[in-house]
Amino acid sequence: MFKNLIAPIQAWLLSQKRCVGCGTELSKGVKKEVRGQMTVTCKCGRIFIHDQVKDSYRRALFDEV
């Protein structure tokens, strides 16, 4: 039930290109190329994958980091 309340807010934050944890802009994060994908690490420690074709972000899976 709790996830049903949080998921739309997190999706909205990602559509605004902001971190789901602290709300800072992901463009200010540390960018690094890992296995052919651009990863962005926020100042709060969350890791995101940047899709450069769609210009969108998503949370990284455990096996991607």
NUSE-887940 format. One line per field, with one value per atom (N, C-alpha, C, O, CB): residue number from 1; residue in three letters; chain; atom name; x, y, z. Coordinates in steps of 0.05 Angstrom, whole numbers, plus 5000, padded with zeros to 4 digits. Glycine has a CB too. Layout:
% NUSE-887940
pos: (NUM/...);
code: (ALA/...);
unit: (A/...);
site: (CA/...);
east: (X/...);
north: (Y/...);
up: (Z/...);
***
This chain:
% NUSE-887940
pos: (1/1/1/1/1/2/2/2/2/2/3/3/3/3/3/4/4/4/4/4/5/5/5/5/5/6/6/6/6/6/7/7/7/7/7/8/8/8/8/8/9/9/9/9/9/10/10/10/10/10/11/11/11/11/11/12/12/12/12/12/13/13/13/13/13/14/14/14/14/14/15/15/15/15/15/16/16/16/16/16/17/17/17/17/17/18/18/18/18/18/19/19/19/19/19/20/20/20/20/20/21/21/21/21/21/22/22/22/22/22/23/23/23/23/23/24/24/24/24/24/25/25/25/25/25/26/26/26/26/26/27/27/27/27/27/28/28/28/28/28/29/29/29/29/29/30/30/30/30/30/31/31/31/31/31/32/32/32/32/32/33/33/33/33/33/34/34/34/34/34/35/35/35/35/35/36/36/36/36/36/37/37/37/37/37/38/38/38/38/38/39/39/39/39/39/40/40/40/40/40/41/41/41/41/41/42/42/42/42/42/43/43/43/43/43/44/44/44/44/44/45/45/45/45/45/46/46/46/46/46/47/47/47/47/47/48/48/48/48/48/49/49/49/49/49/50/50/50/50/50/51/51/51/51/51/52/52/52/52/52/53/53/53/53/53/54/54/54/54/54/55/55/55/55/55/56/56/56/56/56/57/57/57/57/57/58/58/58/58/58/59/59/59/59/59/60/60/60/60/60/61/61/61/61/61/62/62/62/62/62/63/63/63/63/63/64/64/64/64/64/65/65/65/65/65);
code: (MET/MET/MET/MET/MET/PHE/PHE/PHE/PHE/PHE/LYS/LYS/LYS/LYS/LYS/ASN/ASN/ASN/ASN/ASN/LEU/LEU/LEU/LEU/LEU/ILE/ILE/ILE/ILE/ILE/ALA/ALA/ALA/ALA/ALA/PRO/PRO/PRO/PRO/PRO/ILE/ILE/ILE/ILE/ILE/GLN/GLN/GLN/GLN/GLN/ALA/ALA/ALA/ALA/ALA/TRP/TRP/TRP/TRP/TRP/LEU/LEU/LEU/LEU/LEU/LEU/LEU/LEU/LEU/LEU/SER/SER/SER/SER/SER/GLN/GLN/GLN/GLN/GLN/LYS/LYS/LYS/LYS/LYS/ARG/ARG/ARG/ARG/ARG/CYS/CYS/CYS/CYS/CYS/VAL/VAL/VAL/VAL/VAL/GLY/GLY/GLY/GLY/GLY/CYS/CYS/CYS/CYS/CYS/GLY/GLY/GLY/GLY/GLY/THR/THR/THR/THR/THR/GLU/GLU/GLU/GLU/GLU/LEU/LEU/LEU/LEU/LEU/SER/SER/SER/SER/SER/LYS/LYS/LYS/LYS/LYS/GLY/GLY/GLY/GLY/GLY/VAL/VAL/VAL/VAL/VAL/LYS/LYS/LYS/LYS/LYS/LYS/LYS/LYS/LYS/LYS/GLU/GLU/GLU/GLU/GLU/VAL/VAL/VAL/VAL/VAL/ARG/ARG/ARG/ARG/ARG/GLY/GLY/GLY/GLY/GLY/GLN/GLN/GLN/GLN/GLN/MET/MET/MET/MET/MET/THR/THR/THR/THR/THR/VAL/VAL/VAL/VAL/VAL/THR/THR/THR/THR/THR/CYS/CYS/CYS/CYS/CYS/LYS/LYS/LYS/LYS/LYS/CYS/CYS/CYS/CYS/CYS/GLY/GLY/GLY/GLY/GLY/ARG/ARG/ARG/ARG/ARG/ILE/ILE/ILE/ILE/ILE/PHE/PHE/PHE/PHE/PHE/ILE/ILE/ILE/ILE/ILE/HIS/HIS/HIS/HIS/HIS/ASP/ASP/ASP/ASP/ASP/GLN/GLN/GLN/GLN/GLN/VAL/VAL/VAL/VAL/VAL/LYS/LYS/LYS/LYS/LYS/ASP/ASP/ASP/ASP/ASP/SER/SER/SER/SER/SER/TYR/TYR/TYR/TYR/TYR/ARG/ARG/ARG/ARG/ARG/ARG/ARG/ARG/ARG/ARG/ALA/ALA/ALA/ALA/ALA/LEU/LEU/LEU/LEU/LEU/PHE/PHE/PHE/PHE/PHE/ASP/ASP/ASP/ASP/ASP/GLU/GLU/GLU/GLU/GLU/VAL/VAL/VAL/VAL/VAL);
unit: (A/A/A/A/A/A/A/A/A/A/A/A/A/A/A/A/A/A/A/A/A/A/A/A/A/A/A/A/A/A/A/A/A/A/A/A/A/A/A/A/A/A/A/A/A/A/A/A/A/A/A/A/A/A/A/A/A/A/A/A/A/A/A/A/A/A/A/A/A/A/A/A/A/A/A/A/A/A/A/A/A/A/A/A/A/A/A/A/A/A/A/A/A/A/A/A/A/A/A/A/A/A/A/A/A/A/A/A/A/A/A/A/A/A/A/A/A/A/A/A/A/A/A/A/A/A/A/A/A/A/A/A/A/A/A/A/A/A/A/A/A/A/A/A/A/A/A/A/A/A/A/A/A/A/A/A/A/A/A/A/A/A/A/A/A/A/A/A/A/A/A/A/A/A/A/A/A/A/A/A/A/A/A/A/A/A/A/A/A/A/A/A/A/A/A/A/A/A/A/A/A/A/A/A/A/A/A/A/A/A/A/A/A/A/A/A/A/A/A/A/A/A/A/A/A/A/A/A/A/A/A/A/A/A/A/A/A/A/A/A/A/A/A/A/A/A/A/A/A/A/A/A/A/A/A/A/A/A/A/A/A/A/A/A/A/A/A/A/A/A/A/A/A/A/A/A/A/A/A/A/A/A/A/A/A/A/A/A/A/A/A/A/A/A/A/A/A/A/A/A/A/A/A/A/A/A/A/A/A/A/A/A/A/A/A/A/A/A/A/A/A/A/A/A/A);
site: (N/CA/C/O/CB/N/CA/C/O/CB/N/CA/C/O/CB/N/CA/C/O/CB/N/CA/C/O/CB/N/CA/C/O/CB/N/CA/C/O/CB/N/CA/C/O/CB/N/CA/C/O/CB/N/CA/C/O/CB/N/CA/C/O/CB/N/CA/C/O/CB/N/CA/C/O/CB/N/CA/C/O/CB/N/CA/C/O/CB/N/CA/C/O/CB/N/CA/C/O/CB/N/CA/C/O/CB/N/CA/C/O/CB/N/CA/C/O/CB/N/CA/C/O/CB/N/CA/C/O/CB/N/CA/C/O/CB/N/CA/C/O/CB/N/CA/C/O/CB/N/CA/C/O/CB/N/CA/C/O/CB/N/CA/C/O/CB/N/CA/C/O/CB/N/CA/C/O/CB/N/CA/C/O/CB/N/CA/C/O/CB/N/CA/C/O/CB/N/CA/C/O/CB/N/CA/C/O/CB/N/CA/C/O/CB/N/CA/C/O/CB/N/CA/C/O/CB/N/CA/C/O/CB/N/CA/C/O/CB/N/CA/C/O/CB/N/CA/C/O/CB/N/CA/C/O/CB/N/CA/C/O/CB/N/CA/C/O/CB/N/CA/C/O/CB/N/CA/C/O/CB/N/CA/C/O/CB/N/CA/C/O/CB/N/CA/C/O/CB/N/CA/C/O/CB/N/CA/C/O/CB/N/CA/C/O/CB/N/CA/C/O/CB/N/CA/C/O/CB/N/CA/C/O/CB/N/CA/C/O/CB/N/CA/C/O/CB/N/CA/C/O/CB/N/CA/C/O/CB/N/CA/C/O/CB/N/CA/C/O/CB/N/CA/C/O/CB/N/CA/C/O/CB/N/CA/C/O/CB);
east: (5016/5000/5017/5011/4981/5039/5056/5069/5073/5078/5077/5089/5070/5078/5099/5044/5024/5022/5014/4997/5029/5028/5053/5052/5024/5076/5102/5109/5121/5123/5101/5109/5101/5118/5096/5077/5071/5088/5095/5042/5094/5111/5139/5151/5112/5150/5177/5177/5196/5186/5156/5155/5154/5166/5130/5139/5138/5165/5173/5117/5179/5206/5225/5241/5217/5225/5242/5235/5253/5241/5210/5202/5212/5216/5171/5215/5226/5256/5269/5214/5269/5298/5309/5329/5311/5296/5304/5307/5295/5284/5324/5328/5303/5290/5353/5297/5273/5278/5259/5265/5303/5309/5311/5298/5334/5327/5332/5320/5319/5361/5312/5300/5318/5309/5282/5345/5363/5363/5356/5392/5372/5373/5394/5416/5378/5387/5406/5428/5449/5391/5424/5446/5470/5492/5435/5466/5487/5502/5522/5476/5493/5505/5531/5537/5486/5545/5570/5564/5551/5589/5573/5568/5592/5615/5562/5586/5607/5596/5573/5616/5613/5606/5611/5634/5622/5590/5593/5579/5555/5581/5594/5584/5568/5547/5567/5577/5563/5539/5526/5555/5534/5511/5522/5541/5491/5509/5516/5502/5478/5510/5518/5506/5510/5530/5519/5491/5492/5488/5468/5470/5507/5505/5498/5512/5532/5476/5467/5484/5498/5437/5482/5497/5487/5502/5495/5462/5452/5460/5454/5422/5473/5483/5466/5475/5485/5443/5427/5439/5449/5397/5437/5449/5426/5407/5468/5429/5409/5423/5447/5395/5407/5416/5404/5380/5408/5421/5412/5410/5430/5430/5386/5381/5385/5367/5353/5407/5413/5396/5392/5442/5385/5367/5341/5331/5363/5329/5303/5306/5287/5287/5331/5337/5320/5307/5333/5321/5306/5324/5345/5280/5314/5329/5312/5287/5338/5326/5312/5331/5355/5302/5320/5337/5353/5342/5320/5378/5395/5388/5382/5424/5390/5386/5412/5433/5376/5410/5434/5456/5479/5426/5448/5468/5479/5497/5455/5469/5479/5501/5515/5457/5504/5524/5549/5567/5512);
north: (4976/5000/5025/5044/5000/5025/5048/5054/5077/5044/5033/5036/5048/5063/5009/5042/5054/5084/5098/5041/5094/5123/5137/5160/5128/5124/5136/5134/5153/5122/5113/5109/5132/5140/5083/5143/5166/5190/5205/5173/5195/5218/5214/5233/5223/5190/5185/5186/5196/5157/5177/5179/5208/5215/5164/5225/5253/5266/5282/5267/5260/5271/5263/5280/5262/5238/5229/5242/5248/5199/5248/5262/5291/5302/5261/5302/5329/5329/5350/5342/5305/5301/5309/5323/5317/5299/5305/5278/5258/5323/5278/5255/5248/5266/5259/5222/5214/5216/5214/5186/5218/5219/5247/5253/5204/5264/5291/5313/5336/5295/5307/5327/5345/5363/5344/5340/5357/5349/5327/5355/5367/5362/5341/5342/5388/5321/5300/5309/5296/5277/5332/5343/5352/5355/5366/5356/5364/5340/5344/5382/5316/5292/5285/5296/5269/5265/5256/5235/5215/5243/5240/5223/5204/5213/5239/5179/5159/5139/5131/5146/5130/5109/5082/5076/5113/5065/5038/5019/5021/5037/5000/4979/4991/4979/4960/5012/5024/5041/5051/5003/5046/5062/5085/5082/5046/5108/5131/5130/5131/5158/5128/5128/5156/5169/5106/5164/5189/5183/5171/5210/5192/5188/5215/5235/5177/5215/5239/5244/5226/5237/5268/5274/5257/5254/5304/5247/5231/5201/5185/5233/5194/5167/5149/5127/5154/5158/5142/5143/5163/5152/5120/5117/5115/5099/5093/5130/5130/5124/5128/5158/5114/5109/5130/5135/5080/5143/5164/5153/5144/5189/5153/5144/5169/5187/5131/5170/5194/5198/5221/5194/5176/5178/5191/5209/5150/5181/5192/5216/5230/5170/5221/5242/5238/5257/5269/5214/5208/5192/5182/5191/5191/5177/5155/5156/5197/5135/5114/5105/5108/5090/5092/5082/5058/5042/5074/5056/5034/5009/5010/5041/4986/4960/4952/4962/4939/4933/4924/4913/4917/4904/4898/4886/4906/4899/4863/4930/4951/4968/4983/4968/4967/4984/4969/4981/4997);
up: (5000/5000/5000/4986/5024/5016/5018/4991/4983/5039/4976/4950/4930/4913/4940/4933/4915/4919/4900/4920/4942/4947/4938/4928/4977/4940/4934/4904/4894/4950/4891/4863/4844/4828/4852/4846/4828/4833/4815/4830/4858/4865/4854/4843/4896/4857/4847/4816/4805/4856/4803/4774/4765/4745/4763/4779/4773/4776/4760/4790/4798/4803/4781/4771/4830/4772/4751/4724/4708/4747/4719/4695/4695/4674/4691/4719/4722/4723/4727/4747/4720/4721/4748/4750/4699/4769/4796/4811/4804/4811/4832/4848/4864/4874/4867/4867/4882/4912/4927/4874/4920/4949/4960/4980/4954/4947/4958/4940/4949/4961/4916/4899/4883/4870/4915/4885/4870/4840/4833/4882/4823/4795/4789/4799/4779/4772/4766/4747/4745/4753/4734/4717/4734/4724/4701/4760/4778/4790/4804/4800/4785/4796/4781/4761/4795/4793/4782/4760/4765/4804/4736/4713/4708/4710/4688/4702/4697/4677/4679/4723/4659/4639/4652/4659/4613/4654/4665/4646/4642/4694/4635/4617/4594/4587/4633/4583/4560/4567/4549/4542/4593/4601/4618/4632/4617/4615/4631/4658/4659/4616/4680/4706/4719/4714/4724/4734/4748/4778/4786/4738/4794/4823/4836/4833/4835/4851/4864/4889/4898/4871/4901/4925/4949/4968/4931/4947/4969/4966/4984/4971/4943/4940/4922/4915/4966/4913/4895/4867/4858/4895/4853/4827/4806/4810/4826/4785/4763/4737/4734/4762/4718/4691/4673/4673/4681/4657/4639/4611/4600/4640/4600/4572/4555/4555/4568/4540/4525/4501/4491/4517/4490/4467/4474/4461/4454/4496/4506/4524/4530/4520/4533/4553/4578/4587/4540/4589/4613/4633/4625/4606/4658/4679/4691/4690/4700/4702/4717/4739/4736/4699/4759/4781/4770/4755/4805/4779/4770/4786/4810/4774/4773/4786/4799/4793/4766/4818/4833/4814/4819/4853/4793/4776/4756/4741/4761/4755/4736/4748/4734/4727/4774/4787/4795/4806/4812);
***
